Amino acid sequence: MGLTVNGIVVIGMVILLISGGLDLSVGSTLAFSGVVTALLLNKGVPVVPAIIGGLGIAALIGLINGALVSFLSLHPFITTLGMMMAVRGAVLVVAKGRAIINLPPEFLAIGQGRFLGLQIPIYILLFLIVVGDLLLRNSRFFRQVYYVGGNENSAVLNGINVKLVKIISYIIVACLAGLAGILLTARFGSASVTVGQGVEMGVITAAIIGGASLKGGEGSVLGAALGAIFMGILSNSLNLLGVDVYWQNLITGGTLVLAIVLDQLNEKRKTESKRLRIMA
């Protein structure tokens, strides 16, 4: 289930990275959406409206992040770091620090049901990968994400609504994080207040391994998905080998640092190559 969750969130994260953004609050958003959905279900709200409520709170978080970054020109790292802590606090307040249980069977079937031997969340992930990759390659709006991330000033001069593109990118990653949180809640039969911690680091690492750049303008949904698969295989391999969890955190963190270093070296190589072409 960890691979499915990271795979869903990384689709939104790579779109945001391409636009030049960053979201460290996806783990908290994931937890909050699951808690809100579970609370609504416990109050007797039908499954579909409860899920819409969970996704709605995620969309609101993404909207706030996008608005702060776009209209107030706040740095994405600081903005989403603050939102990460604020939303995690909201999760604890709303759930009163306890897991929410006794969820209806029709909701649990979303996360625990199977079709042709595979869990339903896997089909949801595959559907999102295909749709996300097609939209990013062929949709006029999503092509603008590349222009905004590649050169924001040039995008403005070409008539692209940069603020709108950024805001929608933040809403997309937040909604996908919310969806992952809802599926995780359905899978485990309860909404935990601690779930989602560290998800942001894993999906950022996966996106960079898959070809995205922290400077924006590069990346693909398919590449990010393959990066998530690599991280999942790495994690499962370490578990099978009996590697201590502390060492696993060290290896995962080292992988992120290595990915960032390689990304920066690649950017320097491109800059130097461009400079040489201009001089020639």
C-alpha positions in Angstrom: 0.0 0.0 0.0 3.0 2.3 0.6 3.9 2.2 -3.1 0.3 3.0 -4.1 0.2 6.0 -1.7 3.5 7.4 -2.9 2.7 6.7 -6.5 -0.6 8.7 -6.3 1.1 11.6 -4.5 4.1 11.7 -6.7 1.9 12.3 -9.8 0.8 15.6 -8.3 4.3 16.4 -6.9 6.0 16.1 -10.3 3.4 18.4 -11.9 4.2 20.9 -9.1 7.9 20.5 -9.5 7.7 21.1 -13.2 5.9 24.4 -12.5 8.7 25.4 -10.2 6.9 24.8 -7.0 7.3 22.5 -4.0 5.0 21.1 -1.4 6.2 19.8 2.0 2.6 19.6 3.4 1.4 16.6 1.4 1.9 14.2 4.3 -0.2 16.3 6.7 -2.8 16.9 4.0 -3.0 13.1 3.4 -3.6 12.6 7.2 -6.2 15.4 7.4 -8.2 14.2 4.5 -8.4 10.7 5.9 -9.5 12.1 9.3 -12.1 14.4 7.9 -13.6 11.6 5.8 -13.7 9.2 8.7 -15.3 11.8 11.0 -18.0 12.5 8.4 -18.6 8.8 8.0 -19.0 8.4 11.8 -21.6 11.1 11.8 -23.7 9.2 9.3 -22.7 11.0 6.1 -22.9 8.7 3.0 -19.7 7.4 1.5 -19.5 9.6 -1.6 -20.3 12.9 0.2 -17.8 12.0 2.9 -15.1 11.4 0.3 -15.9 14.7 -1.4 -15.6 16.4 2.0 -12.1 14.8 2.5 -11.0 15.9 -1.0 -12.5 19.3 -0.4 -10.4 20.0 2.7 -7.3 18.9 0.7 -8.2 21.3 -2.2 -8.6 24.1 0.3 -5.1 23.4 1.7 -3.7 23.4 -1.9 -5.6 26.7 -2.7 -4.1 28.4 0.4 -0.6 27.2 -0.5 -0.9 28.3 -4.1 -2.4 31.7 -3.1 0.4 32.4 -0.6 3.1 31.5 -3.1 1.5 33.2 -6.1 0.0 36.4 -4.7 2.4 37.1 -1.8 5.5 35.7 -3.5 6.4 33.6 -0.5 9.0 30.9 -0.9 7.4 27.5 -1.5 9.7 25.7 1.0 8.9 28.1 3.9 5.2 28.3 3.0 4.5 24.6 2.8 6.8 23.8 5.7 4.6 26.1 7.9 1.4 24.6 6.4 2.8 21.1 7.1 3.0 21.9 10.8 -0.3 23.8 10.9 -2.3 21.1 9.2 -0.6 18.3 11.3 -1.7 20.3 14.4 -5.3 20.6 12.9 -5.3 16.8 12.5 -4.6 16.3 16.2 -7.1 18.9 17.3 -10.0 17.6 15.1 -9.3 13.9 15.9 -8.5 14.7 19.5 -5.2 12.8 19.2 -6.9 9.5 18.6 -7.5 7.2 15.6 -11.0 7.1 14.2 -12.4 3.7 13.8 -15.8 1.9 13.2 -16.0 2.9 9.5 -18.8 1.4 7.3 -18.0 -1.7 5.2 -18.9 -0.1 1.9 -16.2 2.5 2.5 -13.6 -0.1 3.6 -14.3 -2.0 0.4 -12.6 0.8 -1.6 -9.3 0.1 0.1 -9.7 -3.6 0.8 -11.6 -4.9 -2.2 -9.9 -6.8 -5.0 -10.5 -7.3 -8.7 -8.7 -10.0 -10.7 -6.5 -10.5 -7.7 -5.3 -6.9 -7.4 -6.4 -4.4 -4.8 -8.7 -1.6 -6.1 -6.2 1.2 -5.1 -3.7 -0.3 -7.6 -6.2 0.2 -10.4 -6.8 3.8 -9.3 -3.0 4.4 -9.3 -2.7 3.0 -12.8 -5.6 5.0 -14.1 -4.1 8.2 -12.6 -0.7 7.5 -14.1 -2.1 7.0 -17.6 -4.5 10.0 -17.4 -1.8 12.2 -15.8 0.8 11.3 -18.4 -1.6 11.9 -21.3 -2.7 15.3 -20.0 0.8 16.5 -19.2 1.9 15.6 -22.8 -1.1 16.7 -24.8 -3.2 19.1 -22.8 -2.7 22.8 -23.7 -3.1 23.9 -20.0 -0.7 21.3 -18.6 1.9 22.1 -21.3 1.9 25.6 -19.8 3.2 24.1 -16.6 6.5 23.4 -18.4 6.7 27.0 -19.7 6.0 28.5 -16.2 8.7 26.3 -14.6 11.2 26.8 -17.4 11.0 30.6 -17.6 8.3 32.4 -15.6 9.1 35.8 -17.0 8.9 34.5 -20.6 5.6 32.7 -19.7 4.1 36.0 -18.6 5.2 37.8 -21.8 3.6 35.0 -23.8 0.2 35.6 -22.1 0.2 32.6 -19.7 -1.7 33.2 -16.5 1.2 32.1 -14.3 -0.6 32.6 -11.0 -3.5 30.4 -12.1 -1.1 27.7 -13.3 0.7 27.7 -10.0 -2.5 27.7 -7.9 -4.0 24.8 -9.9 -0.7 22.8 -9.6 -0.9 23.2 -5.8 -4.5 22.1 -5.7 -3.8 19.1 -7.8 -1.0 17.8 -5.6 -3.1 18.5 -2.5 -6.1 16.6 -3.9 -4.0 13.6 -4.9 -2.5 13.6 -1.4 -6.1 13.7 0.0 -7.1 10.8 -2.2 -4.1 8.8 -1.0 -5.1 9.5 2.6 -8.7 8.4 1.9 -7.5 5.2 0.3 -5.1 4.5 3.1 -7.9 5.0 5.7 -10.1 2.6 3.8 -7.3 0.1 3.5 -6.5 0.0 7.3 -10.1 0.5 8.5 -9.2 3.6 10.6 -7.9 7.1 10.2 -4.6 7.6 12.1 -3.4 11.0 13.2 0.3 10.0 12.6 -0.1 8.6 9.1 1.8 10.4 6.2 4.8 11.5 8.2 7.8 11.5 5.8 5.7 11.0 2.7 6.9 14.3 1.2 10.6 13.3 1.3 9.8 10.0 -0.4 7.8 11.5 -3.3 10.2 14.4 -3.9 13.0 11.8 -4.1 11.0 9.7 -6.5 10.1 12.6 -8.7 13.8 13.7 -9.0 15.0 10.2 -9.7 12.3 10.1 -12.4 13.7 13.1 -14.2 12.1 16.1 -12.5 14.2 19.1 -11.5 14.0 21.3 -8.4 14.5 24.3 -10.7 11.3 23.4 -12.7 10.6 22.9 -16.3 11.5 19.2 -16.4 9.9 15.9 -15.6 7.1 13.5 -16.5 4.4 11.5 -14.8 5.6 8.2 -16.1 9.2 9.0 -15.0 8.0 10.0 -11.5 5.9 6.8 -11.3 9.0 4.7 -12.2 10.9 6.7 -9.5 8.2 5.7 -6.9 8.5 2.1 -8.0 12.3 2.3 -7.5 11.9 3.7 -4.0 9.3 1.1 -3.2 11.6 -1.7 -4.4 14.4 -0.2 -2.3 12.3 0.0 0.8 10.9 -3.6 0.4 14.4 -4.9 -0.3 15.7 -3.3 2.9 12.8 -4.9 4.9 13.5 -8.3 3.4 17.1 -8.1 4.3 16.2 -7.2 7.8 17.9 -3.8 7.8 17.2 -1.7 10.9 14.6 1.0 10.4 17.2 3.7 11.5 19.5 2.6 8.7 16.6 2.6 6.3 16.0 6.3 7.1 19.6 7.0 6.6 19.6 5.2 3.2 16.4 7.0 2.1 17.8 10.4 3.2 21.1 9.7 1.4 19.2 8.8 -1.7 17.4 12.1 -1.6 20.7 14.0 -1.2 22.3 12.1 -4.0 19.4 12.8 -6.3 19.6 16.5 -5.5 23.3 16.6 -6.1 22.9 14.8 -9.5 20.1 17.2 -10.4 22.3 20.2 -9.6 25.2 18.8 -11.5 23.0 18.2 -14.5 21.7 21.8 -14.3 25.3 23.1 -14.3 26.2 20.9 -17.2 23.2 22.3 -19.2 24.1 25.9 -18.3 27.7 25.4 -19.3 26.7 23.8 -22.6 24.3 26.6 -23.3 27.0 29.2 -22.6 29.4 27.5 -24.9 26.9 27.4 -27.7 26.2 31.1 -27.3 29.9 31.9 -27.3 30.4 29.8 -30.5 
